[in-house]
Amino acid sequence: MKKKLLFILVFAISSFSYSQKVTLTGFVKDSLQNPLPYANVIAKPKDVSKNLQLSIIDNESYYKSSLQKCIPFI
């Protein structure tokens, strides 16, 4: 019985702490397909208690943002 309880406890803790990095990359262009250097890209999480993630585009209109993907405990 104690082994089962310990297994469930370890599984629950590891499920909450399991997370994964996701890298979002791309180019930003306007409607005429011209590059937009030094613009901002904002990643808005579904959970309102989390912070916004901001990326600033470089002079070649390229951005790269590292986001945290959390899998909820079910």
A tleap script that builds the chain and sets N, CA, C and O, in Angstrom:
source leaprc.protein.ff14SB
mol = sequence {
  NMET LYS LYS LYS LEU LEU PHE ILE LEU VAL
  PHE ALA ILE SER SER PHE SER TYR SER GLN
  LYS VAL THR LEU THR GLY PHE VAL LYS ASP
  SER LEU GLN ASN PRO LEU PRO TYR ALA ASN
  VAL ILE ALA LYS PRO LYS ASP VAL SER LYS
  ASN LEU GLN LEU SER ILE ILE ASP ASN GLU
  SER TYR TYR LYS SER SER LEU GLN LYS CYS
  ILE PRO PHE CILE
}
set mol.1.N position { 0.820 -1.198 0.000 }
set mol.1.CA position { 0.000 0.000 0.000 }
set mol.1.C position { 0.862 1.260 0.000 }
set mol.1.O position { 0.560 2.232 -0.693 }
set mol.2.N position { 1.943 1.232 0.789 }
set mol.2.CA position { 2.818 2.401 0.852 }
set mol.2.C position { 3.514 2.649 -0.475 }
set mol.2.O position { 3.742 3.796 -0.859 }
set mol.3.N position { 3.855 1.555 -1.184 }
set mol.3.CA position { 4.514 1.714 -2.477 }
set mol.3.C position { 3.579 2.357 -3.493 }
set mol.3.O position { 4.006 3.192 -4.291 }
set mol.4.N position { 2.315 1.975 -3.468 }
set mol.4.CA position { 1.336 2.562 -4.386 }
set mol.4.C position { 1.138 4.044 -4.096 }
set mol.4.O position { 1.066 4.863 -5.012 }
set mol.5.N position { 1.050 4.376 -2.821 }
set mol.5.CA position { 0.870 5.771 -2.422 }
set mol.5.C position { 2.093 6.607 -2.819 }
set mol.5.O position { 1.946 7.732 -3.298 }
set mol.6.N position { 3.285 6.064 -2.622 }
set mol.6.CA position { 4.506 6.762 -3.000 }
set mol.6.C position { 4.564 6.950 -4.517 }
set mol.6.O position { 4.954 8.015 -4.995 }
set mol.7.N position { 4.182 5.927 -5.271 }
set mol.7.CA position { 4.167 6.026 -6.732 }
set mol.7.C position { 3.205 7.113 -7.191 }
set mol.7.O position { 3.551 7.907 -8.066 }
set mol.8.N position { 2.021 7.165 -6.626 }
set mol.8.CA position { 1.033 8.178 -6.997 }
set mol.8.C position { 1.545 9.576 -6.651 }
set mol.8.O position { 1.370 10.508 -7.436 }
set mol.9.N position { 2.164 9.728 -5.509 }
set mol.9.CA position { 2.701 11.018 -5.098 }
set mol.9.C position { 3.815 11.482 -6.045 }
set mol.9.O position { 3.825 12.637 -6.471 }
set mol.10.N position { 4.740 10.596 -6.370 }
set mol.10.CA position { 5.832 10.941 -7.283 }
set mol.10.C position { 5.274 11.265 -8.669 }
set mol.10.O position { 5.729 12.216 -9.305 }
set mol.11.N position { 4.309 10.499 -9.140 }
set mol.11.CA position { 3.700 10.751 -10.450 }
set mol.11.C position { 3.005 12.103 -10.476 }
set mol.11.O position { 3.130 12.835 -11.458 }
set mol.12.N position { 2.279 12.452 -9.426 }
set mol.12.CA position { 1.571 13.734 -9.375 }
set mol.12.C position { 2.553 14.898 -9.374 }
set mol.12.O position { 2.330 15.891 -10.067 }
set mol.13.N position { 3.619 14.794 -8.617 }
set mol.13.CA position { 4.605 15.875 -8.553 }
set mol.13.C position { 5.320 16.024 -9.895 }
set mol.13.O position { 5.540 17.142 -10.362 }
set mol.14.N position { 5.678 14.912 -10.509 }
set mol.14.CA position { 6.378 14.995 -11.790 }
set mol.14.C position { 5.453 15.509 -12.895 }
set mol.14.O position { 5.924 16.153 -13.832 }
set mol.15.N position { 4.173 15.243 -12.805 }
set mol.15.CA position { 3.234 15.734 -13.809 }
set mol.15.C position { 3.095 17.248 -13.731 }
set mol.15.O position { 2.978 17.910 -14.762 }
set mol.16.N position { 3.108 17.801 -12.533 }
set mol.16.CA position { 3.016 19.251 -12.382 }
set mol.16.C position { 4.288 19.939 -12.848 }
set mol.16.O position { 4.231 21.034 -13.408 }
set mol.17.N position { 5.416 19.320 -12.628 }
set mol.17.CA position { 6.673 19.971 -12.948 }
set mol.17.C position { 7.147 19.697 -14.369 }
set mol.17.O position { 8.128 20.296 -14.810 }
set mol.18.N position { 6.481 18.814 -15.090 }
set mol.18.CA position { 6.887 18.506 -16.456 }
set mol.18.C position { 6.590 19.704 -17.351 }
set mol.18.O position { 5.454 20.172 -17.429 }
set mol.19.N position { 7.610 20.182 -18.012 }
set mol.19.CA position { 7.430 21.291 -18.944 }
set mol.19.C position { 8.376 21.112 -20.117 }
set mol.19.O position { 9.309 20.311 -20.067 }
set mol.20.N position { 8.126 21.850 -21.141 }
set mol.20.CA position { 8.861 21.688 -22.372 }
set mol.20.C position { 9.093 23.060 -23.002 }
set mol.20.O position { 8.201 23.909 -22.992 }
set mol.21.N position { 10.272 23.272 -23.541 }
set mol.21.CA position { 10.576 24.524 -24.244 }
set mol.21.C position { 10.143 24.391 -25.693 }
set mol.21.O position { 10.373 23.365 -26.333 }
set mol.22.N position { 9.523 25.425 -26.193 }
set mol.22.CA position { 9.103 25.489 -27.583 }
set mol.22.C position { 9.715 26.750 -28.174 }
set mol.22.O position { 9.595 27.829 -27.593 }
set mol.23.N position { 10.371 26.625 -29.324 }
set mol.23.CA position { 10.975 27.777 -29.978 }
set mol.23.C position { 10.104 28.205 -31.150 }
set mol.23.O position { 9.795 27.417 -32.043 }
set mol.24.N position { 9.725 29.454 -31.120 }
set mol.24.CA position { 8.905 30.044 -32.166 }
set mol.24.C position { 9.794 30.975 -32.988 }
set mol.24.O position { 10.368 31.920 -32.448 }
set mol.25.N position { 9.909 30.709 -34.297 }
set mol.25.CA position { 10.753 31.525 -35.160 }
set mol.25.C position { 9.984 31.934 -36.411 }
set mol.25.O position { 8.990 31.305 -36.774 }
set mol.26.N position { 10.446 32.982 -37.057 }
set mol.26.CA position { 9.804 33.386 -38.301 }
set mol.26.C position { 10.266 34.739 -38.786 }
set mol.26.O position { 11.135 35.373 -38.188 }
set mol.27.N position { 9.670 35.166 -39.878 }
set mol.27.CA position { 9.919 36.474 -40.480 }
set mol.27.C position { 8.617 37.255 -40.464 }
set mol.27.O position { 7.537 36.675 -40.565 }
set mol.28.N position { 8.720 38.573 -40.337 }
set mol.28.CA position { 7.536 39.429 -40.339 }
set mol.28.C position { 7.599 40.324 -41.573 }
set mol.28.O position { 8.588 41.014 -41.821 }
set mol.29.N position { 6.503 40.287 -42.341 }
set mol.29.CA position { 6.410 41.104 -43.554 }
set mol.29.C position { 5.069 41.829 -43.555 }
set mol.29.O position { 4.107 41.378 -42.933 }
set mol.30.N position { 5.015 42.950 -44.256 }
set mol.30.CA position { 3.758 43.676 -44.367 }
set mol.30.C position { 2.924 43.098 -45.511 }
set mol.30.O position { 3.284 42.071 -46.088 }
set mol.31.N position { 1.819 43.751 -45.835 }
set mol.31.CA position { 0.909 43.232 -46.861 }
set mol.31.C position { 1.512 43.246 -48.262 }
set mol.31.O position { 1.036 42.535 -49.147 }
set mol.32.N position { 2.558 44.052 -48.470 }
set mol.32.CA position { 3.250 44.098 -49.768 }
set mol.32.C position { 4.493 43.208 -49.780 }
set mol.32.O position { 5.312 43.286 -50.695 }
set mol.33.N position { 4.625 42.355 -48.747 }
set mol.33.CA position { 5.748 41.425 -48.592 }
set mol.33.C position { 7.089 42.123 -48.365 }
set mol.33.O position { 8.144 41.559 -48.657 }
set mol.34.N position { 7.046 43.351 -47.846 }
set mol.34.CA position { 8.264 44.057 -47.457 }
set mol.34.C position { 8.603 43.688 -46.019 }
set mol.34.O position { 7.701 43.590 -45.187 }
set mol.35.N position { 9.881 43.483 -45.703 }
set mol.35.CA position { 10.255 43.144 -44.325 }
set mol.35.C position { 9.969 44.297 -43.362 }
set mol.35.O position { 10.075 45.466 -43.733 }
set mol.36.N position { 9.606 43.956 -42.120 }
set mol.36.CA position { 9.348 44.963 -41.077 }
set mol.36.C position { 10.412 44.832 -39.981 }
set mol.36.O position { 10.190 44.133 -38.993 }
set mol.37.N position { 11.557 45.490 -40.140 }
set mol.37.CA position { 12.594 45.386 -39.113 }
set mol.37.C position { 12.211 46.140 -37.841 }
set mol.37.O position { 11.496 47.142 -37.882 }
set mol.38.N position { 12.698 45.640 -36.725 }
set mol.38.CA position { 12.557 46.247 -35.398 }
set mol.38.C position { 11.109 46.358 -34.914 }
set mol.38.O position { 10.792 47.240 -34.116 }
set mol.39.N position { 10.240 45.482 -35.386 }
set mol.39.CA position { 8.867 45.421 -34.872 }
set mol.39.C position { 8.863 44.520 -33.632 }
set mol.39.O position { 9.908 43.990 -33.252 }
set mol.40.N position { 7.725 44.346 -33.014 }
set mol.40.CA position { 7.587 43.504 -31.828 }
set mol.40.C position { 6.621 42.356 -32.105 }
set mol.40.O position { 5.622 42.517 -32.805 }
set mol.41.N position { 6.944 41.194 -31.537 }
set mol.41.CA position { 6.066 40.024 -31.587 }
set mol.41.C position { 5.735 39.673 -30.145 }
set mol.41.O position { 6.632 39.516 -29.317 }
set mol.42.N position { 4.438 39.550 -29.843 }
set mol.42.CA position { 4.000 39.242 -28.488 }
set mol.42.C position { 3.293 37.899 -28.487 }
set mol.42.O position { 2.368 37.680 -29.270 }
set mol.43.N position { 3.726 36.994 -27.606 }
set mol.43.CA position { 3.072 35.699 -27.420 }
set mol.43.C position { 2.206 35.809 -26.170 }
set mol.43.O position { 2.714 36.019 -25.069 }
set mol.44.N position { 0.904 35.666 -26.348 }
set mol.44.CA position { -0.044 35.802 -25.241 }
set mol.44.C position { -0.494 34.404 -24.801 }
set mol.44.O position { -1.084 33.670 -25.594 }
set mol.45.N position { -0.222 34.031 -23.547 }
set mol.45.CA position { -0.633 32.706 -23.076 }
set mol.45.C position { -2.142 32.628 -22.856 }
set mol.45.O position { -2.798 33.644 -22.630 }
set mol.46.N position { -2.685 31.411 -22.924 }
set mol.46.CA position { -4.111 31.215 -22.674 }
set mol.46.C position { -4.462 31.512 -21.219 }
set mol.46.O position { -5.528 32.053 -20.925 }
set mol.47.N position { -3.555 31.154 -20.317 }
set mol.47.CA position { -3.764 31.394 -18.890 }
set mol.47.C position { -3.422 32.855 -18.584 }
set mol.47.O position { -2.280 33.275 -18.770 }
set mol.48.N position { -4.398 33.622 -18.119 }
set mol.48.CA position { -4.194 35.057 -17.889 }
set mol.48.C position { -3.245 35.345 -16.732 }
set mol.48.O position { -2.768 36.473 -16.602 }
set mol.49.N position { -2.956 34.351 -15.886 }
set mol.49.CA position { -2.037 34.580 -14.775 }
set mol.49.C position { -0.572 34.486 -15.213 }
set mol.49.O position { 0.321 34.841 -14.444 }
set mol.50.N position { -0.317 34.017 -16.428 }
set mol.50.CA position { 1.046 33.923 -16.959 }
set mol.50.C position { 1.445 35.238 -17.615 }
set mol.50.O position { 0.586 36.034 -17.993 }
set mol.51.N position { 2.741 35.463 -17.750 }
set mol.51.CA position { 3.267 36.695 -18.338 }
set mol.51.C position { 3.287 36.622 -19.858 }
set mol.51.O position { 3.394 35.543 -20.440 }
set mol.52.N position { 3.184 37.779 -20.489 }
set mol.52.CA position { 3.348 37.875 -21.934 }
set mol.52.C position { 4.812 37.655 -22.279 }
set mol.52.O position { 5.696 37.991 -21.490 }
set mol.53.N position { 5.074 37.090 -23.458 }
set mol.53.CA position { 6.437 36.878 -23.929 }
set mol.53.C position { 6.677 37.813 -25.110 }
set mol.53.O position { 5.922 37.779 -26.082 }
set mol.54.N position { 7.711 38.645 -25.043 }
set mol.54.CA position { 7.987 39.649 -26.061 }
set mol.54.C position { 9.260 39.300 -26.817 }
set mol.54.O position { 10.264 38.907 -26.223 }
set mol.55.N position { 9.202 39.448 -28.140 }
set mol.55.CA position { 10.390 39.288 -28.988 }
set mol.55.C position { 10.505 40.522 -29.875 }
set mol.55.O position { 9.512 41.002 -30.421 }
set mol.56.N position { 11.718 41.023 -30.012 }
set mol.56.CA position { 11.970 42.166 -30.882 }
set mol.56.C position { 12.620 41.642 -32.156 }
set mol.56.O position { 13.575 40.867 -32.107 }
set mol.57.N position { 12.098 42.067 -33.276 }
set mol.57.CA position { 12.569 41.597 -34.567 }
set mol.57.C position { 13.862 42.316 -34.926 }
set mol.57.O position { 14.001 43.513 -34.674 }
set mol.58.N position { 14.814 41.586 -35.517 }
set mol.58.CA position { 16.089 42.198 -35.877 }
set mol.58.C position { 15.979 42.979 -37.183 }
set mol.58.O position { 14.887 43.129 -37.731 }
set mol.59.N position { 17.113 43.476 -37.680 }
set mol.59.CA position { 17.097 44.321 -38.874 }
set mol.59.C position { 16.772 43.562 -40.162 }
set mol.59.O position { 16.546 44.182 -41.202 }
set mol.60.N position { 16.746 42.228 -40.104 }
set mol.60.CA position { 16.383 41.417 -41.270 }
set mol.60.C position { 14.974 40.842 -41.143 }
set mol.60.O position { 14.609 39.940 -41.897 }
set mol.61.N position { 14.185 41.343 -40.211 }
set mol.61.CA position { 12.797 40.941 -39.958 }
set mol.61.C position { 12.662 39.520 -39.435 }
set mol.61.O position { 11.623 38.887 -39.626 }
set mol.62.N position { 13.688 39.013 -38.782 }
set mol.62.CA position { 13.685 37.660 -38.221 }
set mol.62.C position { 13.478 37.738 -36.717 }
set mol.62.O position { 14.032 38.617 -36.057 }
set mol.63.N position { 12.677 36.815 -36.169 }
set mol.63.CA position { 12.511 36.747 -34.718 }
set mol.63.C position { 12.633 35.306 -34.249 }
set mol.63.O position { 12.397 34.365 -35.006 }
set mol.64.N position { 13.005 35.157 -32.993 }
set mol.64.CA position { 13.127 33.852 -32.354 }
set mol.64.C position { 12.733 34.027 -30.901 }
set mol.64.O position { 13.299 34.855 -30.187 }
set mol.65.N position { 11.757 33.243 -30.470 }
set mol.65.CA position { 11.261 33.355 -29.109 }
set mol.65.C position { 11.193 31.975 -28.486 }
set mol.65.O position { 10.676 31.042 -29.101 }
set mol.66.N position { 11.701 31.835 -27.287 }
set mol.66.CA position { 11.662 30.570 -26.558 }
set mol.66.C position { 10.505 30.619 -25.566 }
set mol.66.O position { 10.490 31.449 -24.657 }
set mol.67.N position { 9.545 29.731 -25.747 }
set mol.67.CA position { 8.340 29.713 -24.920 }
set mol.67.C position { 8.299 28.467 -24.047 }
set mol.67.O position { 8.880 27.438 -24.393 }
set mol.68.N position { 7.622 28.565 -22.935 }
set mol.68.CA position { 7.464 27.455 -22.010 }
set mol.68.C position { 6.113 26.803 -22.252 }
set mol.68.O position { 5.080 27.468 -22.175 }
set mol.69.N position { 6.111 25.507 -22.544 }
set mol.69.CA position { 4.873 24.768 -22.754 }
set mol.69.C position { 4.671 23.861 -21.553 }
set mol.69.O position { 5.483 22.969 -21.306 }
set mol.70.N position { 3.606 24.078 -20.812 }
set mol.70.CA position { 3.319 23.253 -19.631 }
set mol.70.C position { 2.157 22.325 -19.938 }
set mol.70.O position { 1.159 22.726 -20.538 }
set mol.71.N position { 2.305 21.092 -19.519 }
set mol.71.CA position { 1.239 20.108 -19.689 }
set mol.71.C position { 0.532 19.970 -18.346 }
set mol.71.O position { 1.161 19.589 -17.359 }
set mol.72.N position { -0.756 20.269 -18.289 }
set mol.72.CA position { -1.467 20.210 -17.004 }
set mol.72.C position { -1.684 18.776 -16.537 }
set mol.72.O position { -1.741 17.848 -17.343 }
set mol.73.N position { -1.800 18.617 -15.267 }
set mol.73.CA position { -2.106 17.322 -14.656 }
set mol.73.C position { -3.564 16.976 -14.885 }
set mol.73.O position { -4.454 17.774 -14.591 }
set mol.74.N position { -3.807 15.786 -15.409 }
set mol.74.CA position { -5.195 15.368 -15.678 }
set mol.74.C position { -5.593 14.268 -14.734 }
set mol.74.O position { -6.721 13.778 -14.796 }
savepdb mol mol.pdb
quit
